[in-house]
Amino acid sequence: MVAPWVVSGLHQSGTLEHWVTDLGYQCLTEADQASLPIEAVEADVGDVVVFSSLTPPSNRAKCHP
């Protein structure tokens, strides 16, 4: 199973400040991500998963058990 990783609960704080990088917009530093709760959103094939537009994804590499 492949699961997207998101920063849990941060969407409740409202819109985050973003800045432009070579790869696009970014709203969290690596230090932020290291200190915030990162969770996998697990879903089976065919499931529908809906995210708030305020839910930041995590780009911190994680291994799924």
C-alpha positions as CSV (number, residue, x, y, z in Angstrom):
1,M,0.0,0.0,0.0
2,V,1.2,3.5,-0.9
3,A,0.1,6.3,1.4
4,P,0.6,10.0,1.1
5,W,2.2,11.6,4.2
6,V,0.7,14.8,5.6
7,V,1.4,17.1,8.5
8,S,-1.4,16.2,11.0
9,G,-3.7,18.9,12.3
10,L,-1.8,21.8,10.9
11,H,-4.7,22.7,8.6
12,Q,-6.5,23.9,11.7
13,S,-4.1,26.9,12.0
14,G,-5.3,28.4,8.8
15,T,-3.3,29.4,5.7
16,L,0.4,29.0,6.1
17,E,2.9,31.5,4.7
18,H,4.4,30.2,1.4
19,W,7.6,31.1,-0.5
20,V,8.9,30.3,-3.9
21,T,11.6,27.7,-4.4
22,D,13.2,26.2,-7.5
23,L,10.6,23.4,-7.3
24,G,7.6,25.6,-6.6
25,Y,5.9,27.0,-3.5
26,Q,6.9,25.7,-0.1
27,C,5.3,26.3,3.3
28,L,7.4,24.2,5.7
29,T,11.1,24.1,6.3
30,E,12.9,20.8,6.9
31,A,13.2,21.8,10.6
32,D,9.5,22.4,10.8
33,Q,8.7,19.0,9.3
34,A,11.2,17.3,11.7
35,S,9.3,18.7,14.7
36,L,5.7,18.3,13.5
37,P,3.5,15.2,13.6
38,I,3.7,13.5,10.2
39,E,1.1,10.8,9.5
40,A,0.3,8.4,6.6
41,V,-3.1,8.6,5.2
42,E,-3.8,4.9,4.5
43,A,-6.4,4.0,1.9
44,D,-7.2,0.8,0.0
45,V,-7.3,0.7,-3.8
46,G,-10.6,2.4,-4.9
47,D,-11.0,4.4,-1.7
48,V,-11.6,8.2,-2.0
49,V,-9.5,10.4,0.2
50,V,-10.4,14.1,0.5
51,F,-8.0,16.7,1.8
52,S,-8.6,20.3,2.9
53,S,-6.7,22.7,0.7
54,L,-5.0,23.8,3.9
55,T,-3.5,20.3,4.6
56,P,0.2,20.5,3.9
57,P,1.9,17.4,2.5
58,S,5.1,16.2,3.9
59,N,8.1,15.9,1.6
60,R,10.1,14.2,4.4
61,A,11.0,10.7,3.2
62,K,9.2,8.0,5.2
63,C,9.3,4.3,4.9
64,H,5.9,2.5,5.1
65,P,6.1,-0.5,7.4
